[in-house]
Amino acid sequence: MSGSTLGKNIKMTTFGESHGPALGVIIDGFPAGMSLYKEDIQKFLDRRKPGQSSITTQRKEADEVEILSGLFEDKTTGTPIALLVRNTSQRSSDYSEIASYYRPGHADFSFDSKYGFRDYRGGGRSSGRETIGRVAAGSLCSKLLSEMGIELCAYTKAIGDIEIDYNNFDKATILSTQTAMPDADADKRAVEYITKCRAEKDSVGGVIEIVIKGVPAGIGDPVFDKLDAELAKAIMSVGAVKAVEIGDGIKVSRSKGSENNDSFCIKDKKVTTSTNHCGGILGGISNGNDIILRAYIKPTPSIASDQQTINKDGEEITVNIKGRHDPIIVPRAVVVLEAMCAFTILDSMITNMSSKAEYLKDFYSNKR
């Protein structure tokens, strides 16, 4: 199976299955000399792990990270960093019957069509638990970015038709609310809605917004390697994401040029724009403004209601999915998308170090 590696300068390769012994990631090309402790990674994984509230799957996993290589005296060495998280709460018997049929909304049929064989225990590589490796890798990138003054903030913008009110925005509540919403009132209404859907044996989707502050102008490449294209690819590679927006997103299709263009101006002796409809990226290259993205997450496909499907013999059947499933994926996906953005931004910034001859001359002149 190809397609488990992402990145140009820094490369992450995730491995493992939902119901296998463990999952993890190998990060190759990460710069040497950054201080790194287990807690730096664990605090990100703790935001993603299951069983933390009434609106997530009740599968209990500690998701405790093990650092196998790439560190010495609490600093990155420049060699491959291997991170491992062991599975401890698998109940593979919950999935034994689905070996014979295709679950609606899942990748079962797609995997069988491609490989002729699949790991049906929780979806194998198509399971949301694969994102453990992504979060672990992104935690390293986020730490290095923060040391350069770049801050990423991801949160739930909407669940169903319940949206946050930016007038009530409180960053601290992102980590304290069950929904990862920065609006306590919206969180309360969203939890009630999710609880109602769960009682009706149904699930719900939502929107995650990511704001990246401090990225300097000039990051990203034109044509095929545009920064917004790289970010969109990274975000769309997360299984539950069905659409991505940059800046005003689909609203630009209803705008006039006079409304959508961001006028340039000088503020604090720096070039900036009076508005940010473009979401911080023009021509595939950052312009120094906040980078703003939104990802649209589908409802959890595993629901306890009767659904129609077919089995491997081509017979139409009615199924009722058993197991421990999230009624909503969105809150746990927030840190996943934040991690993917951190990885992409850092990788793009390293690429940018060779964009000008003066960067190379300045760097190596200082080495004499």
One Martini backbone bead per residue (centre of mass of N, CA, C, O) as a GRO file, in nm:
protein
  368
    1MET     BB    1   0.091   0.040   0.027
    2SER     BB    2   0.051   0.350  -0.065
    3GLY     BB    3   0.036   0.678   0.089
    4SER     BB    4   0.202   0.713   0.396
    5THR     BB    5   0.352   0.976   0.280
    6LEU     BB    6   0.460   1.308   0.390
    7GLY     BB    7   0.655   1.536   0.223
    8LYS     BB    8   0.982   1.687   0.164
    9ASN     BB    9   1.175   1.757   0.409
   10ILE     BB   10   0.956   1.657   0.583
   11LYS     BB   11   0.870   1.321   0.686
   12MET     BB   12   0.570   1.129   0.710
   13THR     BB   13   0.508   0.794   0.849
   14THR     BB   14   0.243   0.595   0.882
   15PHE     BB   15   0.129   0.330   1.115
   16GLY     BB   16  -0.116   0.103   1.142
   17GLU     BB   17  -0.400  -0.023   1.326
   18SER     BB   18  -0.685  -0.016   1.508
   19HIS     BB   19  -0.643  -0.357   1.585
   20GLY     BB   20  -0.362  -0.354   1.646
   21PRO     BB   21  -0.088  -0.320   1.849
   22ALA     BB   22  -0.011  -0.046   1.678
   23LEU     BB   23   0.080   0.301   1.638
   24GLY     BB   24   0.246   0.545   1.408
   25VAL     BB   25   0.563   0.734   1.348
   26ILE     BB   26   0.788   0.863   1.096
   27ILE     BB   27   1.039   1.122   1.121
   28ASP     BB   28   1.199   1.279   0.849
   29GLY     BB   29   1.409   1.573   0.871
   30PHE     BB   30   1.426   1.680   1.142
   31PRO     BB   31   1.562   1.907   1.316
   32ALA     BB   32   1.820   1.975   1.506
   33GLY     BB   33   1.806   2.092   1.862
   34MET     BB   34   1.527   2.037   1.978
   35SER     BB   35   1.341   2.048   2.236
   36LEU     BB   36   1.211   1.729   2.376
   37TYR     BB   37   0.912   1.596   2.519
   38LYS     BB   38   0.666   1.387   2.591
   39GLU     BB   39   0.459   1.616   2.670
   40ASP     BB   40   0.452   1.761   2.392
   41ILE     BB   41   0.291   1.516   2.265
   42GLN     BB   42   0.067   1.427   2.471
   43LYS     BB   43  -0.114   1.687   2.467
   44PHE     BB   44  -0.216   1.622   2.180
   45LEU     BB   45  -0.322   1.329   2.217
   46ASP     BB   46  -0.532   1.404   2.442
   47ARG     BB   47  -0.723   1.561   2.237
   48ARG     BB   48  -0.783   1.281   2.060
   49LYS     BB   49  -0.877   1.089   2.253
   50PRO     BB   50  -1.088   0.872   2.374
   51GLY     BB   51  -1.336   0.887   2.635
   52GLN     BB   52  -1.387   1.213   2.745
   53SER     BB   53  -1.701   1.201   2.666
   54SER     BB   54  -2.044   1.178   2.581
   55ILE     BB   55  -1.960   1.252   2.253
   56THR     BB   56  -1.782   0.995   2.255
   57THR     BB   57  -1.624   0.733   2.237
   58GLN     BB   58  -1.590   0.455   2.481
   59ARG     BB   59  -1.318   0.406   2.405
   60LYS     BB   60  -1.035   0.312   2.601
   61GLU     BB   61  -0.744   0.526   2.569
   62ALA     BB   62  -0.430   0.651   2.648
   63ASP     BB   63  -0.226   0.725   2.424
   64GLU     BB   64   0.076   0.649   2.482
   65VAL     BB   65   0.384   0.763   2.422
   66GLU     BB   66   0.671   0.642   2.235
   67ILE     BB   67   1.020   0.697   2.222
   68LEU     BB   68   1.252   0.535   2.002
   69SER     BB   69   1.376   0.788   1.834
   70GLY     BB   70   1.576   1.098   1.782
   71LEU     BB   71   1.689   1.119   2.084
   72PHE     BB   72   1.913   1.334   2.295
   73GLU     BB   73   1.900   1.491   2.571
   74ASP     BB   74   1.618   1.623   2.480
   75LYS     BB   75   1.704   1.612   2.165
   76THR     BB   76   1.716   1.651   1.849
   77THR     BB   77   1.932   1.476   1.595
   78GLY     BB   78   1.816   1.433   1.276
   79THR     BB   79   1.697   1.172   1.304
   80PRO     BB   80   1.476   0.946   1.307
   81ILE     BB   81   1.147   0.966   1.438
   82ALA     BB   82   0.997   0.737   1.667
   83LEU     BB   83   0.644   0.679   1.722
   84LEU     BB   84   0.439   0.515   1.980
   85VAL     BB   85   0.104   0.355   1.998
   86ARG     BB   86  -0.081   0.151   2.192
   87ASN     BB   87  -0.316  -0.088   2.189
   88THR     BB   88  -0.577  -0.163   2.465
   89SER     BB   89  -0.913  -0.153   2.343
   90GLN     BB   90  -0.988  -0.392   2.176
   91ARG     BB   91  -1.300  -0.512   1.983
   92SER     BB   92  -1.311  -0.718   1.725
   93SER     BB   93  -1.591  -0.864   1.758
   94ASP     BB   94  -1.766  -0.615   1.663
   95TYR     BB   95  -1.655  -0.682   1.341
   96SER     BB   96  -1.704  -0.976   1.227
   97GLU     BB   97  -1.968  -0.933   1.040
   98ILE     BB   98  -1.839  -0.715   0.826
   99ALA     BB   99  -1.680  -0.908   0.634
  100SER     BB  100  -1.960  -0.960   0.446
  101TYR     BB  101  -1.992  -0.637   0.431
  102TYR     BB  102  -2.098  -0.299   0.343
  103ARG     BB  103  -2.059  -0.001   0.484
  104PRO     BB  104  -2.208   0.280   0.502
  105GLY     BB  105  -1.966   0.539   0.445
  106HIS     BB  106  -1.736   0.346   0.386
  107ALA     BB  107  -1.425   0.174   0.266
  108ASP     BB  108  -1.484  -0.125   0.201
  109PHE     BB  109  -1.536  -0.138  -0.108
  110SER     BB  110  -1.284   0.016  -0.198
  111PHE     BB  111  -1.076  -0.185  -0.082
  112ASP     BB  112  -1.173  -0.437  -0.232
  113SER     BB  113  -1.136  -0.317  -0.518
  114LYS     BB  114  -0.822  -0.275  -0.487
  115TYR     BB  115  -0.718  -0.550  -0.302
  116GLY     BB  116  -0.923  -0.798  -0.220
  117PHE     BB  117  -0.857  -0.692   0.078
  118ARG     BB  118  -0.931  -0.655   0.441
  119ASP     BB  119  -0.942  -0.476   0.741
  120TYR     BB  120  -1.239  -0.497   0.938
  121ARG     BB  121  -1.116  -0.378   1.204
  122GLY     BB  122  -1.223  -0.063   1.207
  123GLY     BB  123  -1.074  -0.024   0.902
  124GLY     BB  124  -0.786   0.006   0.973
  125ARG     BB  125  -0.640   0.249   0.781
  126SER     BB  126  -0.936   0.402   0.773
  127SER     BB  127  -0.911   0.482   1.048
  128GLY     BB  128  -0.898   0.734   1.288
  129ARG     BB  129  -0.636   0.614   1.436
  130GLU     BB  130  -0.424   0.703   1.225
  131THR     BB  131  -0.399   1.007   1.344
  132ILE     BB  132  -0.188   0.973   1.562
  133GLY     BB  133   0.068   1.022   1.387
  134ARG     BB  134  -0.005   1.309   1.297
  135VAL     BB  135  -0.015   1.441   1.577
  136ALA     BB  136   0.271   1.375   1.665
  137ALA     BB  137   0.415   1.525   1.433
  138GLY     BB  138   0.271   1.806   1.472
  139SER     BB  139   0.384   1.870   1.756
  140LEU     BB  140   0.671   1.935   1.664
  141CYS     BB  141   0.603   2.160   1.463
  142SER     BB  142   0.451   2.346   1.660
  143LYS     BB  143   0.691   2.402   1.845
  144LEU     BB  144   0.882   2.532   1.638
  145LEU     BB  145   0.688   2.755   1.549
  146SER     BB  146   0.654   2.891   1.829
  147GLU     BB  147   0.966   2.969   1.836
  148MET     BB  148   0.886   3.168   1.569
  149GLY     BB  149   0.586   3.300   1.625
  150ILE     BB  150   0.384   3.062   1.548
  151GLU     BB  151   0.022   3.032   1.546
  152LEU     BB  152  -0.220   2.782   1.623
  153CYS     BB  153  -0.591   2.779   1.572
  154ALA     BB  154  -0.827   2.534   1.658
  155TYR     BB  155  -1.187   2.489   1.586
  156THR     BB  156  -1.523   2.481   1.638
  157LYS     BB  157  -1.770   2.638   1.437
  158ALA     BB  158  -1.966   2.382   1.368
  159ILE     BB  159  -2.287   2.206   1.441
  160GLY     BB  160  -2.449   2.176   1.205
  161ASP     BB  161  -2.650   2.475   1.262
  162ILE     BB  162  -2.440   2.539   1.492
  163GLU     BB  163  -2.290   2.849   1.569
  164ILE     BB  164  -2.066   3.060   1.640
  165ASP     BB  165  -1.995   3.355   1.832
  166TYR     BB  166  -1.750   3.592   1.801
  167ASN     BB  167  -1.837   3.760   2.057
  168ASN     BB  168  -1.774   3.477   2.238
  169PHE     BB  169  -1.476   3.449   2.209
  170ASP     BB  170  -1.280   3.177   2.376
  171LYS     BB  171  -0.994   3.011   2.373
  172ALA     BB  172  -1.009   2.845   2.645
  173THR     BB  173  -1.273   2.670   2.558
  174ILE     BB  174  -1.155   2.466   2.359
  175LEU     BB  175  -1.036   2.274   2.607
  176SER     BB  176  -1.329   2.261   2.783
  177THR     BB  177  -1.511   2.180   2.569
  178GLN     BB  178  -1.666   1.914   2.411
  179THR     BB  179  -1.654   2.061   2.106
  180ALA     BB  180  -1.427   2.289   2.071
  181MET     BB  181  -1.559   2.553   2.142
  182PRO     BB  182  -1.530   2.926   2.176
  183ASP     BB  183  -1.846   2.884   2.278
  184ALA     BB  184  -2.042   2.808   2.541
  185ASP     BB  185  -2.328   2.835   2.422
  186ALA     BB  186  -2.289   2.663   2.167
  187ASP     BB  187  -2.201   2.409   2.314
  188LYS     BB  188  -2.464   2.350   2.463
  189ARG     BB  189  -2.642   2.322   2.207
  190ALA     BB  190  -2.470   2.102   2.070
  191VAL     BB  191  -2.493   1.880   2.284
  192GLU     BB  192  -2.799   1.853   2.266
  193TYR     BB  193  -2.801   1.771   1.968
  194ILE     BB  194  -2.620   1.521   1.988
  195THR     BB  195  -2.791   1.369   2.196
  196LYS     BB  196  -3.039   1.349   2.017
  197CYS     BB  197  -2.908   1.193   1.782
  198ARG     BB  198  -2.821   0.952   1.950
  199ALA     BB  199  -3.109   0.868   2.042
  200GLU     BB  200  -3.175   0.836   1.717
  201LYS     BB  201  -2.933   0.681   1.585
  202ASP     BB  202  -2.730   0.922   1.515
  203SER     BB  203  -2.547   1.176   1.333
  204VAL     BB  204  -2.286   1.441   1.300
  205GLY     BB  205  -2.159   1.735   1.171
  206GLY     BB  206  -1.898   1.988   1.065
  207VAL     BB  207  -1.681   2.274   1.153
  208ILE     BB  208  -1.341   2.369   1.095
  209GLU     BB  209  -1.117   2.615   1.224
  210ILE     BB  210  -0.810   2.778   1.101
  211VAL     BB  211  -0.557   2.983   1.261
  212ILE     BB  212  -0.261   3.148   1.125
  213LYS     BB  213   0.000   3.308   1.295
  214GLY     BB  214   0.313   3.457   1.165
  215VAL     BB  215   0.338   3.414   0.873
  216PRO     BB  216   0.535   3.496   0.640
  217ALA     BB  217   0.607   3.632   0.365
  218GLY     BB  218   0.676   3.388   0.095
  219ILE     BB  219   0.515   3.123   0.140
  220GLY     BB  220   0.548   2.923  -0.118
  221ASP     BB  221   0.437   2.799  -0.443
  222PRO     BB  222   0.382   2.806  -0.753
  223VAL     BB  223   0.140   2.628  -0.904
  224PHE     BB  224   0.158   2.310  -0.768
  225ASP     BB  225   0.290   2.435  -0.470
  226LYS     BB  226   0.080   2.567  -0.324
  227LEU     BB  227  -0.006   2.643  -0.010
  228ASP     BB  228  -0.314   2.586  -0.037
  229ALA     BB  229  -0.276   2.308  -0.171
  230GLU     BB  230  -0.116   2.174   0.060
  231LEU     BB  231  -0.326   2.217   0.280
  232ALA     BB  232  -0.562   2.076   0.139
  233LYS     BB  233  -0.431   1.801   0.119
  234ALA     BB  234  -0.380   1.752   0.419
  235ILE     BB  235  -0.680   1.779   0.504
  236MET     BB  236  -0.811   1.577   0.289
  237SER     BB  237  -0.650   1.322   0.412
  238VAL     BB  238  -0.872   1.328   0.607
  239GLY     BB  239  -1.132   1.114   0.610
  240ALA     BB  240  -1.387   1.324   0.698
  241VAL     BB  241  -1.313   1.518   0.476
  242LYS     BB  242  -1.506   1.711   0.208
  243ALA     BB  243  -1.398   2.017   0.262
  244VAL     BB  244  -1.224   2.327   0.157
  245GLU     BB  245  -1.127   2.652   0.288
  246ILE     BB  246  -1.011   2.979   0.183
  247GLY     BB  247  -1.114   3.215   0.348
  248ASP     BB  248  -1.408   3.287   0.188
  249GLY     BB  249  -1.439   3.087  -0.029
  250ILE     BB  250  -1.748   3.036  -0.166
  251LYS     BB  251  -1.819   3.346  -0.148
  252VAL     BB  252  -1.662   3.448  -0.405
  253SER     BB  253  -1.890   3.361  -0.615
  254ARG     BB  254  -2.071   3.627  -0.491
  255SER     BB  255  -1.861   3.831  -0.568
  256LYS     BB  256  -1.691   4.116  -0.623
  257GLY     BB  257  -1.397   4.255  -0.691
  258SER     BB  258  -1.443   4.504  -0.500
  259GLU     BB  259  -1.496   4.302  -0.251
  260ASN     BB  260  -1.250   4.081  -0.267
  261ASN     BB  261  -1.035   4.272  -0.267
  262ASP     BB  262  -0.717   4.343  -0.118
  263SER     BB  263  -0.601   4.623   0.010
  264PHE     BB  264  -0.320   4.796   0.017
  265CYS     BB  265  -0.103   4.880   0.304
  266ILE     BB  266   0.021   5.072   0.580
  267LYS     BB  267   0.139   4.911   0.889
  268ASP     BB  268   0.378   4.960   1.095
  269LYS     BB  269   0.577   4.973   0.836
  270LYS     BB  270   0.390   4.762   0.680
  271VAL     BB  271   0.278   4.539   0.462
  272THR     BB  272  -0.074   4.524   0.391
  273THR     BB  273  -0.424   4.471   0.453
  274SER     BB  274  -0.757   4.573   0.506
  275THR     BB  275  -0.815   4.277   0.426
  276ASN     BB  276  -0.899   3.890   0.427
  277HIS     BB  277  -1.028   3.714   0.185
  278CYS     BB  278  -0.771   3.520   0.108
  279GLY     BB  279  -0.636   3.396   0.375
  280GLY     BB  280  -0.309   3.474   0.332
  281ILE     BB  281  -0.330   3.393   0.011
  282LEU     BB  282  -0.134   3.454  -0.294
  283GLY     BB  283  -0.045   3.262  -0.551
  284GLY     BB  284   0.045   3.043  -0.319
  285ILE     BB  285   0.136   3.288  -0.125
  286SER     BB  286   0.219   3.440   0.140
  287ASN     BB  287   0.126   3.783   0.292
  288GLY     BB  288   0.123   3.789   0.636
  289ASN     BB  289  -0.141   3.704   0.703
  290ASP     BB  290  -0.382   3.537   0.812
  291ILE     BB  291  -0.448   3.200   0.807
  292ILE     BB  292  -0.758   3.071   0.663
  293LEU     BB  293  -0.947   2.777   0.754
  294ARG     BB  294  -1.185   2.522   0.634
  295ALA     BB  295  -1.354   2.222   0.752
  296TYR     BB  296  -1.564   1.957   0.630
  297ILE     BB  297  -1.753   1.729   0.828
  298LYS     BB  298  -1.873   1.431   0.846
  299PRO     BB  299  -2.069   1.207   0.950
  300THR     BB  300  -2.085   0.938   1.118
  301PRO     BB  301  -2.131   0.625   0.965
  302SER     BB  302  -2.166   0.489   1.242
  303ILE     BB  303  -2.487   0.355   1.307
  304ALA     BB  304  -2.778   0.214   1.488
  305SER     BB  305  -2.929   0.209   1.240
  306ASP     BB  306  -3.095   0.105   0.984
  307GLN     BB  307  -2.935  -0.027   0.682
  308GLN     BB  308  -2.858  -0.031   0.346
  309THR     BB  309  -2.704  -0.312   0.165
  310ILE     BB  310  -2.431  -0.526   0.075
  311ASN     BB  311  -2.285  -0.814   0.007
  312LYS     BB  312  -2.036  -1.020  -0.135
  313ASP     BB  313  -2.287  -1.161  -0.305
  314GLY     BB  314  -2.500  -0.917  -0.383
  315GLU     BB  315  -2.688  -0.883  -0.142
  316GLU     BB  316  -2.959  -0.743  -0.002
  317ILE     BB  317  -2.935  -0.569   0.316
  318THR     BB  318  -2.971  -0.534   0.670
  319VAL     BB  319  -2.811  -0.306   0.901
  320ASN     BB  320  -2.637  -0.291   1.235
  321ILE     BB  321  -2.406  -0.112   1.393
  322LYS     BB  322  -2.153  -0.211   1.589
  323GLY     BB  323  -2.011  -0.053   1.867
  324ARG     BB  324  -1.774   0.219   1.930
  325HIS     BB  325  -1.906   0.545   1.857
  326ASP     BB  326  -1.912   0.847   1.726
  327PRO     BB  327  -2.156   1.098   1.687
  328ILE     BB  328  -1.886   1.276   1.652
  329ILE     BB  329  -1.576   1.393   1.507
  330VAL     BB  330  -1.488   1.692   1.535
  331PRO     BB  331  -1.343   1.742   1.818
  332ARG     BB  332  -1.105   1.529   1.751
  333ALA     BB  333  -1.017   1.675   1.471
  334VAL     BB  334  -0.889   1.944   1.546
  335VAL     BB  335  -0.591   1.846   1.612
  336VAL     BB  336  -0.539   1.716   1.340
  337LEU     BB  337  -0.553   1.976   1.163
  338GLU     BB  338  -0.342   2.132   1.316
  339ALA     BB  339  -0.111   1.932   1.257
  340MET     BB  340  -0.120   1.946   0.945
  341CYS     BB  341  -0.056   2.247   0.928
  342ALA     BB  342   0.213   2.250   1.076
  343PHE     BB  343   0.361   2.063   0.884
  344THR     BB  344   0.321   2.231   0.620
  345ILE     BB  345   0.447   2.497   0.709
  346LEU     BB  346   0.730   2.395   0.785
  347ASP     BB  347   0.800   2.264   0.515
  348SER     BB  348   0.769   2.533   0.351
  349MET     BB  349   0.986   2.697   0.507
  350ILE     BB  350   1.226   2.521   0.427
  351THR     BB  351   1.201   2.564   0.125
  352ASN     BB  352   1.240   2.885   0.142
  353MET     BB  353   1.556   2.887   0.211
  354SER     BB  354   1.612   2.847  -0.130
  355SER     BB  355   1.479   3.107  -0.291
  356LYS     BB  356   1.749   3.266  -0.218
  357ALA     BB  357   2.075   3.343  -0.250
  358GLU     BB  358   2.108   3.514   0.015
  359TYR     BB  359   2.038   3.290   0.212
  360LEU     BB  360   2.287   3.117   0.155
  361LYS     BB  361   2.508   3.331   0.197
  362ASP     BB  362   2.435   3.407   0.487
  363PHE     BB  363   2.461   3.130   0.614
  364TYR     BB  364   2.762   3.055   0.511
  365SER     BB  365   2.905   3.311   0.616
  366ASN     BB  366   2.848   3.238   0.926
  367LYS     BB  367   3.043   2.967   0.906
  368ARG     BB  368   3.343   3.103   0.891
   0.00000   0.00000   0.00000
